[in-house]
Amino acid sequence: MEAINNGFSDNSRSQQLDDEDMLSTLTDDILLSILGRVSSVVATRTSVLSTRWRHLPWLLPELSIDVKDFLSAPCAEPIEANDMEQTMASLTKATRSLLDKQQRESSISSLHLDLYLISNFLCEVGQLIGDAIDNGLLKDLDLTVLDEMEPLDCSEEELQQRAQDIDAFFTAYPSVLLCLTKLSLKNVGFDKLDMHHLLFDCCKQLTHLTLHHCDTGSFSLFKIDAPGSRLRVLEIEKCRFLKIDLVCLPKLEKFLWETWVSQVAPLTFGFVPSLGELELSSASNCQQRLFRLSELLHGVRGIHTLTLDFQGETLWLQPEMEELCTAFSKLRKLFIRGIFVEFDILWMTAFLVAAPSIEMLHIEVWEHTCDVGEARLATYHERRNPQWEMHLDRSSDNMLLKELEFAGFKSLEQQFTFIRSILERSPNLQKIVLRDEEQCDDCDALKVPRPSRFPMKKDEQEMVVKRIRDGMFSPDMFFTNMISCKL
């Protein structure tokens, strides 16, 4: 009988050693490329498996230390305070080791650090990072301050205390601000502090800023006037600003705002000459009034990618076409998401008329079991089908449109009508992709069976192509190979 040792035969153990020897023959550059694809914590743990790998984590030019990598599995959800403290203790130890100047053989080009806001550990981590910056060891810092609380569960006092803790951290370790290039905050209330001064005057190297439920109080105005800022990406999520006025952000390339509380247009643009990508996502409520997108985009002419997400509710836009032509002169990609499944969608051709330079159009239909009947939130009013009167003729053809992607396709007649309309007005269309809706955890939790109306079988997909073709003005048009159905 073949000898067995710890579940491995002699032959399999020999093969394992041979494989390890093959890895050991690789150069440091190749091994570092492999380790660079995982978190620095995983890379450090892997290095103990072989003396050949042992020094490599201290050669990595980019480090990623995430406090959640230290969580034991399984862990409570939401994560409990004791677990947070234990993980922060482990993160502090790992940071001290990886930033040890005696062990490092090269500088660190960037450090991605995700941590919890626990004061006693922040003091030590801040000192470690500050020393690394002062010694020329660390160049760029990407900092994410996590919080496990849901925004609605946070009191005003808790939000303001987090702001004071963050301000105290930056004040105690000013070197951190010198190399902070990316910052993500959650559940921070700057009611009693100068939010603009901290984020734009002090963080002079900041290029990417994400604020999740962070503001200066309910229904406040946030005016950003930072001509010297290097900020390229600004993401605002579930913040309670009444309005954001981007007076001057000369380097801003991408702006995202998800869920606003304003009853009117929530945003104004001043000097943002580099802005090319804009994403607006929100569900309308009873108090909100429709606004014109052209008024919001007044003075903005460089947008090439636009995303509008209505989250399954009534549109918050007024109908318009010609007014958008100036703002849409360079638009190449248009994503329209969260269109309630029962809405007529022919109104979307208005955007094609206003932006004849569009090359890619993505449509995403909203149909959720968790959002109908008793499961629907009482704060939302009855959905209204958009009433946009479209008077289009053949002169409004979109000559540059090459790709149409339709997510949440249900084989509904109104959807066939829309696709035929796009085909008739887009002679250079090369590709149509029909996709099923994405999985929703909240819908799955209801355990209410709902038969799929997406064409999954080959004969069903062929029938979809036939129904589109039969309704065309040019029945001889051949586009069977153009249309693909994907799950």
VOKEKOL-248363 format. One line per 5 residues: for each residue x, y, z negated of C-alpha. Coordinates in nm, 2 decimals, padded with zeros to 4 digits. Each point is the difference from the previous one (the first is absolute). Layout:
N
X:Y:Z  ...
This chain:
487
00.00:00.00:00.00  00.13:00.34:00.09  00.11:00.21:-00.30  -00.23:00.29:-00.08  00.12:00.31:-00.20
-00.24:00.27:-00.09  -00.23:-00.08:00.29  00.28:00.01:00.27  00.16:-00.29:00.16  00.38:00.00:00.05
-00.06:00.06:00.37  -00.23:00.29:-00.05  00.23:00.16:-00.26  00.29:-00.03:00.24  -00.21:00.17:00.27
-00.08:00.28:-00.24  00.36:00.06:-00.08  00.09:-00.01:00.37  -00.28:00.27:00.07  00.14:00.21:-00.29
00.35:-00.03:00.14  -00.13:00.12:00.35  -00.15:00.31:-00.16  00.32:00.06:-00.19  00.19:00.03:00.32
-00.20:00.30:00.11  00.15:00.34:-00.02  -00.10:00.25:-00.27  -00.18:00.22:00.27  -00.23:-00.29:00.10
-00.06:-00.11:-00.36  -00.08:00.36:-00.10  -00.24:00.03:00.29  -00.18:-00.31:-00.14  -00.01:00.13:-00.35
-00.11:00.35:00.12  -00.33:-00.15:00.11  -00.11:-00.09:-00.36  -00.02:00.21:-00.32  00.33:00.07:-00.18
-00.13:-00.20:-00.29  -00.05:-00.31:00.22  00.34:00.06:00.15  00.16:00.01:-00.34  -00.17:-00.32:-00.11
00.11:-00.17:00.33  00.36:00.10:-00.05  00.04:-00.23:-00.31  -00.05:-00.30:00.22  00.34:00.03:00.15
00.33:00.16:-00.09  00.03:00.11:00.37  -00.32:00.21:-00.05  00.07:00.13:-00.35  00.15:00.34:00.10
-00.24:00.08:00.28  -00.28:00.18:-00.19  00.26:00.27:-00.09  00.08:00.05:00.37  -00.36:00.06:00.11
-00.02:00.36:00.14  -00.38:00.01:-00.07  -00.15:-00.11:-00.33  -00.37:-00.08:-00.08  -00.10:-00.04:-00.36
-00.37:-00.06:-00.07  -00.12:-00.04:-00.36  -00.26:-00.25:00.12  00.27:-00.24:00.11  00.07:-00.06:-00.37
-00.36:-00.10:-00.08  -00.05:-00.35:-00.12  -00.25:-00.20:00.20  -00.28:-00.03:-00.06  -00.06:00.34:-00.17
-00.31:00.18:-00.12  -00.19:00.23:00.23  00.02:00.29:-00.06  00.35:-00.04:-00.15  00.01:00.04:-00.37
00.21:00.26:-00.19  00.23:-00.27:-00.15  00.07:-00.15:00.34  00.08:00.35:00.14  00.26:00.06:-00.28
00.16:-00.34:00.06  00.03:00.06:00.37  00.14:00.35:-00.05  00.26:-00.15:-00.24  00.10:-00.24:00.28
00.00:00.27:00.26  00.22:00.22:-00.21  00.25:-00.29:-00.05  00.00:-00.07:00.38  00.05:00.37:00.08
00.29:00.03:-00.24  00.16:-00.30:00.16  -00.05:00.09:00.37  00.11:00.36:-00.06  00.31:-00.10:-00.20
00.29:00.19:00.16  00.25:-00.25:-00.12  -00.16:-00.28:00.21  -00.11:00.19:00.30  00.24:00.00:00.30
-00.19:00.26:00.21  -00.25:00.28:-00.04  -00.38:-00.04:00.01  -00.17:00.17:00.30  -00.34:-00.03:-00.15
-00.18:-00.14:-00.31  -00.37:-00.09:00.00  -00.12:-00.01:-00.36  -00.35:-00.09:-00.12  -00.06:00.04:-00.37
-00.25:00.07:-00.28  -00.01:00.32:-00.19  00.12:-00.12:-00.33  00.21:00.27:-00.17  00.26:-00.19:-00.19
00.10:-00.20:00.31  -00.02:00.31:00.23  00.27:00.17:-00.21  00.24:-00.28:00.07  -00.09:-00.05:00.36
00.02:00.38:00.06  00.35:00.01:-00.16  00.11:-00.29:00.22  -00.13:00.16:00.32  00.13:00.34:-00.10
00.35:-00.13:-00.06  00.00:-00.19:00.33  -00.09:00.32:00.18  00.26:00.21:-00.18  00.27:-00.26:00.08
-00.09:00.00:00.37  -00.12:-00.36:-00.02  -00.36:00.06:00.10  -00.11:00.22:00.29  -00.38:-00.04:00.05
-00.27:-00.10:-00.26  -00.35:-00.13:00.09  -00.20:00.01:-00.33  -00.35:-00.15:-00.06  -00.16:00.06:-00.34
-00.26:-00.27:-00.04  -00.32:-00.01:-00.21  -00.23:-00.29:-00.05  -00.31:00.21:-00.10  -00.28:00.07:00.24
-00.05:00.37:00.07  -00.35:00.00:-00.15  00.13:-00.15:-00.32  00.25:00.28:-00.06  -00.09:00.29:-00.24
00.11:00.35:00.08  00.23:-00.01:-00.30  00.17:-00.32:00.13  00.05:00.16:00.34  00.16:00.31:-00.15
00.22:-00.20:-00.23  00.14:-00.19:00.30  00.08:00.33:00.17  00.18:00.12:-00.31  00.20:-00.33:-00.02
00.10:00.03:00.36  00.10:00.36:-00.03  00.21:-00.08:-00.31  00.17:-00.28:00.19  00.10:00.22:00.28
00.10:00.28:-00.24  00.23:-00.23:-00.20  00.16:-00.15:00.31  00.02:00.28:00.26  00.24:-00.20:00.21
-00.29:-00.23:00.09  -00.17:00.28:00.19  00.32:00.06:00.20  -00.03:-00.33:00.19  -00.37:-00.07:-00.03
-00.11:-00.06:00.36  -00.33:-00.19:-00.05  -00.24:00.03:-00.29  -00.33:-00.18:-00.08  -00.21:00.09:-00.30
-00.33:-00.13:-00.13  -00.25:00.14:-00.26  00.19:00.32:-00.08  -00.19:00.32:-00.10  00.20:00.32:00.06
-00.26:00.23:-00.15  00.25:00.16:-00.24  00.31:-00.02:00.21  00.12:00.15:00.33  -00.06:-00.29:00.24
00.13:00.20:00.30  00.32:00.10:-00.18  00.09:-00.35:-00.10  -00.08:-00.18:00.33  00.12:00.26:00.25
00.24:00.25:-00.17  00.19:-00.26:-00.22  -00.01:-00.30:00.23  00.19:00.16:00.28  00.10:-00.33:00.17
-00.36:-00.15:00.00  -00.11:-00.14:00.33  -00.29:-00.23:-00.10  -00.26:00.08:-00.27  -00.29:-00.21:-00.11
-00.26:00.12:-00.25  -00.26:-00.24:-00.12  -00.26:00.16:-00.23  00.24:00.28:-00.07  -00.12:00.37:00.00
-00.02:00.32:-00.20  -00.35:-00.08:-00.13  -00.35:-00.06:00.15  -00.09:00.21:00.30  00.33:00.19:00.01
00.17:00.16:00.29  00.34:-00.12:00.09  00.20:00.24:00.22  00.33:-00.13:00.14  00.24:00.27:00.12
00.34:-00.15:00.02  00.20:00.14:00.30  00.32:-00.17:-00.13  -00.16:-00.34:-00.05  00.13:-00.31:00.18
-00.33:-00.19:-00.06  -00.09:-00.21:00.30  -00.28:-00.22:-00.14  -00.27:00.11:-00.24  -00.26:-00.25:-00.13
-00.29:00.11:-00.22  -00.23:-00.27:-00.14  -00.30:00.05:-00.22  00.11:00.33:-00.12  -00.26:00.25:-00.13
00.11:00.30:00.20  -00.28:00.21:00.13  00.23:00.11:00.29  00.36:-00.03:00.11  00.15:00.29:00.18
00.32:-00.10:00.19  00.13:00.36:00.04  00.35:-00.10:00.10  00.17:-00.34:00.03  00.22:00.02:00.30
00.13:-00.36:-00.01  -00.33:-00.17:-00.06  -00.06:-00.28:00.25  -00.27:-00.21:-00.16  -00.29:00.10:-00.23
-00.25:-00.24:-00.15  -00.30:00.09:-00.22  -00.22:-00.28:-00.14  -00.32:00.10:-00.19  -00.07:00.36:-00.07
-00.26:00.18:-00.21  -00.04:00.31:00.21  -00.35:00.08:00.13  00.15:00.18:00.30  00.31:-00.05:00.22
00.26:-00.11:-00.26  00.31:00.11:00.18  00.16:00.29:00.17  00.32:00.01:00.20  00.24:00.29:00.02
00.36:-00.04:00.13  00.04:-00.38:00.06  00.18:-00.01:00.34  00.13:-00.36:-00.04  -00.34:-00.16:-00.09
-00.06:-00.29:00.23  -00.20:-00.26:-00.20  -00.32:00.08:-00.19  -00.22:-00.24:-00.20  -00.32:00.10:-00.17
-00.20:-00.26:-00.19  -00.31:00.06:-00.21  -00.36:-00.11:-00.06  -00.26:00.28:00.01  -00.23:00.07:-00.29
-00.33:00.19:-00.04  00.17:00.34:-00.07  00.25:00.00:00.29  -00.08:00.21:00.31  00.13:-00.09:00.34
00.29:00.20:00.13  00.16:00.05:00.34  00.33:-00.18:00.05  00.11:00.27:00.24  -00.03:00.26:-00.28
00.21:-00.22:-00.23  00.27:-00.05:00.26  00.01:00.37:00.11  00.36:00.08:00.09  00.11:-00.36:00.01
00.11:-00.12:00.34  00.25:-00.28:-00.04  -00.21:-00.28:-00.13  00.07:-00.32:00.19  -00.16:-00.25:-00.24
-00.34:00.06:-00.17  -00.19:-00.23:-00.24  -00.35:00.07:-00.12  -00.15:-00.24:-00.25  -00.36:00.04:-00.11
-00.01:-00.30:-00.24  -00.33:-00.12:00.13  -00.19:00.32:-00.09  -00.16:00.28:00.20  00.24:00.20:00.21
00.14:00.31:-00.16  00.07:00.16:00.34  -00.21:00.23:00.21  -00.03:-00.09:00.37  00.23:00.19:00.23
00.21:-00.06:00.31  00.15:00.30:00.18  00.11:00.16:-00.33  00.23:-00.29:-00.07  00.20:00.02:00.32
00.27:00.23:-00.13  00.07:-00.20:-00.31  -00.02:-00.33:00.20  00.23:00.11:00.29  00.27:-00.25:-00.11
-00.21:-00.27:-00.16  00.11:-00.35:00.10  -00.14:-00.23:-00.26  -00.35:00.02:-00.15  -00.12:-00.22:-00.29
-00.37:00.02:-00.10  -00.08:-00.22:-00.30  -00.28:-00.07:-00.24  -00.29:00.04:00.26  -00.31:-00.16:-00.15
-00.10:-00.30:00.21  -00.35:00.13:00.07  00.11:00.34:00.13  00.00:00.09:00.37  00.36:00.04:00.10
-00.02:00.16:00.34  00.07:00.34:-00.17  00.37:-00.11:-00.02  00.04:00.07:00.37  00.00:00.37:-00.10
00.35:-00.05:-00.13  00.11:-00.14:00.33  -00.14:00.30:00.18  00.17:00.24:-00.24  00.33:-00.20:00.02
00.06:-00.12:00.36  00.36:-00.09:-00.10  -00.11:-00.29:-00.23  00.18:-00.32:00.08  -00.12:-00.23:-00.29
-00.35:00.00:-00.16  -00.07:-00.21:-00.31  -00.36:-00.04:-00.13  -00.08:-00.17:-00.33  -00.36:-00.09:-00.09
-00.10:-00.01:-00.37  -00.23:-00.28:-00.12  00.03:-00.12:-00.36  -00.23:-00.21:-00.21  00.13:00.17:-00.30
-00.13:00.34:00.13  -00.37:-00.08:00.07  -00.31:-00.05:-00.22  00.06:-00.02:-00.37  00.38:-00.01:00.04
00.01:00.35:00.16  00.11:00.28:-00.23  -00.28:00.23:-00.11  00.21:00.31:00.06  -00.02:-00.05:00.38
-00.31:00.12:00.18  -00.17:-00.17:00.30  00.22:-00.03:00.30  -00.10:00.21:00.31  00.08:-00.10:00.35
00.20:00.28:00.16  -00.20:00.21:00.25  00.25:00.12:00.25  -00.14:00.08:00.34  00.25:-00.10:00.26
-00.03:00.14:00.36  00.29:-00.16:00.18  00.07:-00.03:00.37  00.26:-00.18:00.20  00.23:00.30:-00.01
00.06:-00.08:-00.37  00.20:-00.32:00.08  00.28:-00.08:-00.23  00.28:-00.08:00.24  00.27:-00.09:-00.26
-00.19:-00.24:-00.22  00.18:-00.34:00.01  -00.12:-00.19:-00.31  -00.33:-00.03:-00.19  00.00:-00.20:-00.32
-00.34:-00.07:-00.17  00.01:-00.14:-00.35  -00.31:-00.14:-00.16  -00.15:-00.10:00.34  -00.35:-00.16:-00.05
-00.12:-00.06:00.36  -00.27:00.27:-00.05  -00.16:00.16:00.31  00.11:00.35:-00.11  00.36:-00.12:-00.02
-00.02:-00.14:00.35  -00.15:00.33:00.12  00.29:00.19:-00.16  00.27:-00.23:00.15  -00.16:00.03:00.35
00.00:00.38:-00.03  00.37:00.00:-00.09  00.08:-00.23:00.29  -00.19:00.21:00.25  00.18:00.32:-00.11
00.35:-00.15:-00.04  00.13:-00.13:00.34  00.34:-00.08:-00.14  -00.11:-00.20:-00.30  00.22:-00.31:-00.02
-00.09:-00.17:-00.32  -00.31:-00.05:-00.22  00.04:-00.18:-00.33  -00.30:-00.11:-00.20  00.06:-00.09:-00.36
-00.20:-00.15:-00.29  -00.05:00.21:-00.31  00.27:-00.01:-00.27  -00.07:-00.21:-00.31  -00.14:00.19:-00.30
00.06:-00.13:-00.35  -00.31:00.17:-00.14  -00.22:-00.16:00.26  00.15:-00.34:-00.07  -00.06:00.04:-00.37
-00.37:00.03:00.06  00.00:-00.35:00.16  -00.28:00.09:00.23  00.03:-00.20:00.33  -00.01:00.21:00.31
00.04:-00.16:00.34  00.27:00.16:00.22  -00.12:00.16:00.32  00.35:00.02:00.14  00.06:-00.22:00.31
00.24:-00.26:-00.13  -00.05:-00.28:00.25  00.13:00.02:00.36  -00.35:-00.02:00.16  -00.12:00.28:-00.23
00.30:00.22:00.10  -00.07:-00.07:00.37  -00.36:00.10:-00.06  00.12:00.33:-00.15  00.20:00.07:00.32
-00.29:-00.08:00.22  -00.24:00.23:-00.20  00.24:00.29:00.04  00.06:-00.07:00.37  -00.37:-00.04:00.08
-00.08:00.34:-00.13  00.26:00.19:00.20  -00.08:00.23:00.29  00.28:-00.18:00.19  -00.09:-00.37:-00.04
00.31:-00.10:00.21  00.24:00.14:-00.26  00.22:-00.29:-00.12  00.12:00.04:-00.36  -00.04:-00.35:-00.15
00.37:-00.02:-00.09  -00.01:00.35:-00.15  -00.23:-00.09:-00.29  00.12:-00.21:-00.29  -00.18:-00.10:-00.32
00.21:-00.04:-00.31  -00.09:-00.10:-00.36
